[in-house]
Amino acid sequence: MAPPIELTTSQQFEIERFSRAIDATIDPDQLRQIAKQLLQAWHTQKAATDWVMRQQLDQPFGNRDHD
């Protein structure tokens, strides 16, 4: 089993920042906006991860260590 992916300190702070914004928000419209921002960020990250994985898979085995 692969080791778990650990978040950087910057990522942990970003999570805390969004968590505090969510906790402090009473307005349902603001909560919806935050949820949409998080959804956009999640899908952007997923697309970037998928792109990197495709790039790695498309490279010949001998060239993977040179990038």
N, C-alpha and C positions, 0 to 999 in steps of 0.2 A: 504494500500500500504506500502511495506517495505521501510525503510529509505535507501537512496542511499549508496552504498559502498564508503567509503572514502579511498583515497590512503595515505600511510604512507609518511613521509618526505623523506625517502630513495627512495621510488618508484617515488615520484615527481622529485627528483634529477636525477634519472635514465632516466625518460622521457625527462627532460631538456637536459641531456647529449646526448641522441640519437637525439633529435631535433636539437641541435647545430651541431652535426656531419653531419646530413642530409643537413642542411643549408650551411655548409662549403664545401660540396662535389660537385665538378664540373664533375668529372669523372663518366660516366654512369656505368662502371664496379664496382666502389666502391659503388655506390648507390644500384646496384643489390645485392652486398654482404651484405650491411646493411639491405636491405629488407628481404633477406633470413635469417639473424640472428633474425630479429624481428618476422618473420613467425615461426621460430623454437621455439623462446621463448614463443610466443602466444600459440602454440599447446602443448608445454610442460606444461605450466600453466593450460591449459584446461584439459589435461590428469590428472594432479595432483588434480585439483578440482573435476573432475568426480570420481576419486579413493576415495577421502575423502567422497564424498556424498554417494558412494556405501557402504563404511565402516559404515557410520552412519545409513543407511537404513537397513543394515544386522544385526545390533545389536538389541537385544530385548529391548523393551521400558524401562524396569526397569534398564538397565545397561548403558544408555546413559550419565548419569551424573557422572560416575566414571572414565571416560577417560580423 
